[in-house]
Amino acid sequence: MPAAETLNLLLELPDPVDRPALLAARLAARISRGMGGRKVDVLLSPPNLEPRPIHDIALREGRLL
């Protein structure tokens, strides 16, 4: 059985985030557990963080869920 692809999530948040790396890691772990251990990468986009090129790629190539 082939390994499942990594689920990449961009979360646009309405409120500032104090510790974005910690929040992203916690969300990824929780979602991964809920999906039977599937690998999950979480990218956050709160108003207090400067967008990076990866945000543009995610918005351009991703699917709205």
C-alpha positions in Angstrom: 0.0 0.0 0.0 1.6 3.4 -1.0 2.2 6.0 1.6 -0.4 8.8 1.8 0.8 12.1 0.5 1.5 14.9 2.9 -1.5 17.1 3.6 -0.5 20.8 3.3 -2.8 23.3 5.0 -2.8 27.1 4.8 -4.8 28.5 7.6 -5.8 32.2 7.2 -6.4 33.5 10.7 -8.3 36.7 11.6 -6.3 37.4 14.9 -2.6 37.8 15.5 -0.7 34.8 16.7 2.1 35.2 19.4 3.9 31.9 18.8 3.1 30.8 15.2 5.6 28.0 15.0 4.3 26.4 18.2 0.7 26.8 17.0 1.4 25.3 13.6 3.2 22.3 15.2 0.4 21.7 17.6 -2.2 21.9 14.9 -0.3 19.6 12.6 0.2 17.0 15.3 -3.5 17.1 16.3 -4.7 16.8 12.7 -2.2 14.1 11.9 -3.5 12.0 14.9 -7.0 12.5 13.7 -6.1 11.3 10.2 -4.4 8.1 11.4 -0.8 9.4 11.4 -0.9 11.0 7.9 1.9 13.6 7.6 0.4 17.1 7.9 2.2 20.5 7.3 0.5 23.6 8.5 1.2 27.1 7.2 -0.3 30.0 9.1 -1.3 33.4 7.7 -2.3 35.7 10.6 -2.4 39.5 10.2 0.8 40.0 12.3 3.1 37.9 10.1 4.7 39.1 6.8 3.6 36.8 4.0 6.3 34.7 2.4 6.6 33.3 -1.1 5.2 30.0 0.1 2.0 31.7 1.0 1.6 32.9 -2.6 2.3 29.4 -3.9 -0.3 27.9 -1.5 -2.9 30.4 -2.5 -2.2 29.9 -6.2 -1.9 26.1 -6.3 -4.1 25.0 -3.4 -7.8 24.1 -3.2 -10.2 25.9 -0.9 -11.7 23.5 1.7 
